[in-house]
Amino acid sequence: MKIDLTSDEVLVGRPVLRPIGHPYSDSLPVRGVASYSITELFGEKLRALAERCRPRDLYDVVHMYRHPDLIGLSGAVRRVLERKCAHAGIGVPTAAVIQSSPFRAEIENEWENMLGHQLPQPLPPFESFWAALGNVFSWLAGTLTLRELPRAQVGQVDATWEAPRAITSWRRAVPLELLRYAGANRLKVDVDYRAEKGRRGPRRVEPYSLRRTQDGNLVLFVVNDNGALRSYRVDRIAGIRPTTVTFTPKFRVEF
């Protein structure tokens, strides 16, 4: 266990109590731990990007920007960022400042080295994250509004079931956690699907969510390589391989 202590940081908002995620059936004897709010966390990540401009900072900022819980909170994040930058004695960053950073080449060159041991393979392309900074700062400035996308759904699903938030063992023959990683990073996946009837074999898809049907089957909602919304029964998937091909979501990504 690694504990990082600091005595020189400003907290803008009150900590929030968050449950401890774990893959076990036992309940913990505590309600949760005091944590950053999502606006505090995003403001801190933006401040780190402005000061250090490291691959991990870029990855975290874009990854968090995509989180649906931040919809409508750009003003709150901006206020947090302004306070944190004032405390650190630096200017509030803009997309132009970050993109003109002399460390840009270093960030790209170190993308694989610094993230390769922290994330599964393949890594999302550096360019897709670097290009997203324009939207991040437009949203922060209030000139870009994020809209909530509809949920992907085909047929009847069990509305009471939710996929586990923490990494878990799915007891399946295919790597579903790798699938969730790909979806969260907007990477298409090659799926070898053995349909009961009709087409069988590999197809390249956009992954959106794992749901459970009312009859108990675990299904993956995707937009397939023909551009159609489909649900694939997980027990009929023979293989999954993430690619480095990115996609722009048409539905809510729930990974």
C-alpha positions in Angstrom: 0.0 0.0 0.0 1.3 3.5 -0.9 0.1 6.5 1.1 0.8 10.0 -0.3 0.5 12.8 2.2 0.5 16.5 1.5 0.2 19.6 3.6 0.1 22.2 0.9 -3.2 21.8 -1.0 -6.4 23.8 -1.0 -9.7 22.0 -0.8 -12.4 24.1 -2.5 -15.4 21.9 -1.7 -16.4 19.6 1.1 -15.3 16.0 0.9 -18.0 13.5 0.0 -18.5 10.1 1.5 -17.9 7.4 -1.2 -18.4 3.6 -0.8 -15.3 1.4 -1.1 -15.5 -0.6 -4.3 -14.6 -4.3 -4.0 -15.5 -7.5 -5.8 -16.5 -9.4 -2.7 -20.0 -10.3 -1.4 -19.2 -9.3 2.2 -20.2 -5.8 3.3 -17.6 -3.6 4.9 -18.1 -2.2 8.4 -17.7 1.4 7.3 -20.1 3.5 5.2 -17.3 4.8 3.0 -14.3 7.1 3.0 -14.1 10.9 2.6 -13.1 11.7 -0.9 -12.9 14.5 -3.4 -16.1 15.4 -5.1 -16.1 14.9 -8.9 -15.7 18.6 -9.5 -12.8 18.8 -7.0 -11.1 15.9 -8.6 -11.5 17.3 -12.1 -10.2 20.7 -11.1 -7.2 19.1 -9.5 -6.5 17.0 -12.6 -6.7 20.2 -14.8 -4.3 22.0 -12.4 -1.9 19.1 -12.6 -2.1 19.1 -16.4 -1.3 22.8 -16.5 1.7 22.4 -14.2 3.2 19.1 -15.2 1.8 18.2 -18.6 2.5 14.5 -18.3 0.8 11.7 -20.2 -1.1 10.5 -17.2 -2.5 14.0 -16.6 -3.7 14.2 -20.2 -5.2 10.8 -20.0 -7.0 11.5 -16.7 -8.4 14.9 -17.9 -9.9 13.6 -21.1 -11.1 10.4 -19.4 -12.9 12.4 -16.7 -14.3 14.9 -19.2 -16.2 12.0 -20.8 -17.9 11.1 -17.5 -21.7 11.7 -17.7 -21.8 12.9 -14.0 -20.0 16.1 -15.1 -22.8 17.2 -17.5 -23.9 20.6 -16.4 -21.0 21.2 -14.0 -18.6 23.1 -16.1 -19.1 26.3 -14.0 -18.4 24.4 -10.8 -15.2 22.9 -12.2 -14.1 26.3 -13.5 -14.4 27.8 -10.0 -12.5 24.9 -8.5 -9.7 25.2 -11.1 -9.4 29.0 -10.5 -9.0 28.5 -6.8 -6.4 25.8 -7.2 -4.4 27.7 -9.8 -4.4 30.8 -7.5 -3.2 28.7 -4.6 -0.4 27.3 -6.8 0.5 30.7 -8.2 -0.1 29.8 -11.9 -2.5 31.1 -14.5 -5.7 29.3 -15.3 -4.8 27.1 -18.3 -6.4 27.3 -21.7 -6.3 24.9 -24.6 -3.9 27.2 -26.5 -1.5 27.2 -23.5 -1.5 23.5 -23.2 -1.3 22.8 -26.9 1.6 25.1 -27.3 3.5 23.5 -24.4 7.2 22.8 -25.1 6.5 19.4 -23.5 4.1 18.3 -26.3 6.6 16.2 -28.1 7.8 14.6 -24.8 4.2 13.8 -23.9 3.7 12.0 -27.1 7.0 10.2 -27.0 6.3 9.0 -23.4 2.7 8.1 -24.0 3.5 4.3 -24.3 6.3 4.3 -21.7 4.3 6.0 -18.9 0.9 4.5 -19.5 1.8 1.1 -20.9 2.4 -0.4 -17.4 -0.7 1.2 -15.9 -3.4 0.4 -18.6 -4.3 -2.6 -20.6 -3.2 -3.0 -24.2 -3.7 -1.5 -26.7 -3.5 2.0 -25.4 -5.8 4.6 -26.9 -4.0 6.6 -29.6 -2.3 9.7 -28.2 -3.7 11.9 -31.0 -7.3 11.1 -30.0 -6.7 12.4 -26.5 -4.6 15.4 -27.5 -7.3 16.5 -30.0 -10.0 16.2 -27.3 -8.4 19.1 -25.3 -10.1 21.7 -27.5 -13.6 20.3 -26.5 -12.5 20.0 -22.8 -11.6 23.7 -22.6 -14.6 24.8 -24.7 -16.8 23.0 -22.3 -15.0 24.6 -19.3 -15.4 28.0 -20.8 -19.2 27.4 -21.3 -19.0 27.6 -25.1 -19.7 23.9 -25.6 -22.6 22.1 -24.0 -22.5 18.3 -23.4 -25.8 16.6 -24.0 -26.9 13.4 -22.4 -27.0 10.6 -24.9 -29.8 8.0 -24.9 -29.1 4.5 -23.4 -28.5 1.8 -25.9 -31.3 -0.8 -25.6 -32.8 -3.5 -27.8 -35.6 -5.7 -26.4 -36.5 -6.1 -22.7 -33.9 -5.7 -20.0 -33.9 -6.1 -16.2 -34.1 -2.5 -15.0 -33.0 -3.5 -11.5 -29.6 -4.9 -12.6 -26.5 -2.8 -12.9 -23.0 -3.9 -13.9 -20.5 -3.9 -11.1 -18.6 -0.6 -10.8 -15.3 -2.2 -9.6 -13.2 -4.6 -11.5 -14.7 -8.0 -11.0 -14.4 -11.7 -12.1 -17.3 -12.3 -14.5 -16.6 -16.1 -14.7 -16.9 -15.9 -18.5 -14.7 -17.3 -21.2 -14.1 -13.8 -22.7 -12.3 -10.8 -21.0 -15.2 -8.5 -20.2 -13.1 -6.1 -18.1 -10.9 -5.6 -21.2 -14.1 -4.9 -23.1 -15.2 -2.3 -20.6 -11.7 -0.7 -20.8 -12.1 -0.4 -24.6 -15.6 1.1 -24.4 -14.5 3.7 -21.7 -11.7 4.7 -24.0 -13.9 4.9 -27.1 -12.0 2.1 -28.8 -13.8 -0.3 -31.2 -13.5 -4.0 -30.5 -13.3 -7.0 -32.8 -15.9 -9.5 -31.5 -16.1 -13.1 -32.7 -19.9 -13.8 -32.3 -21.6 -17.1 -32.7 -25.2 -16.1 -33.4 -27.8 -18.9 -33.0 -29.1 -18.0 -36.5 -27.7 -15.8 -39.2 -24.3 -14.4 -39.5 -21.4 -15.9 -37.5 -17.8 -14.8 -37.1 -15.9 -11.6 -36.4 -17.3 -8.1 -36.6 -15.9 -4.7 -35.5 -18.2 -2.9 -33.1 -18.6 0.1 -30.9 -19.3 -1.2 -27.3 -21.7 0.7 -25.1 -23.0 -1.3 -22.1 -23.5 -4.6 -20.4 -27.1 -5.3 -19.4 -29.1 -8.3 -18.2 -32.3 -9.4 -19.9 -35.4 -10.3 -18.0 -34.7 -14.0 -18.6 -31.3 -13.7 -17.0 -28.9 -13.5 -20.0 -26.0 -11.1 -19.9 -25.9 -9.0 -23.1 -23.6 -6.5 -24.7 -25.1 -3.6 -26.5 -23.1 -2.5 -29.5 -23.3 -0.6 -32.8 -22.1 -3.2 -35.3 -20.0 -2.8 -38.4 -23.1 -2.1 -40.4 -24.0 0.9 -38.2 -26.9 -0.9 -36.5 -27.7 -1.1 -32.8 -27.5 -4.7 -31.7 -27.4 -6.8 -28.5 -25.0 -9.8 -28.3 -25.5 -12.5 -25.7 -22.2 -12.8 -23.9 -22.4 -16.6 -23.7 -22.3 -16.6 -27.5 -19.1 -14.4 -27.8 -16.1 -16.6 -28.6 -13.5 -13.8 -28.5 -12.9 -10.1 -27.9 -9.9 -8.0 -29.1 -9.7 -4.2 -28.6 -8.4 -2.2 -31.5 -6.9 1.3 -31.7 -9.7 2.5 -33.9 -11.7 5.2 -32.1 -15.4 6.0 -32.3 -17.7 8.9 -31.5 -20.5 7.6 -29.2 -24.0 7.5 -30.5 -25.3 6.3 -27.2 -24.3 6.6 -23.6 -21.1 4.6 -22.9 -21.8 2.9 -19.6 -18.4 1.5 -18.7 
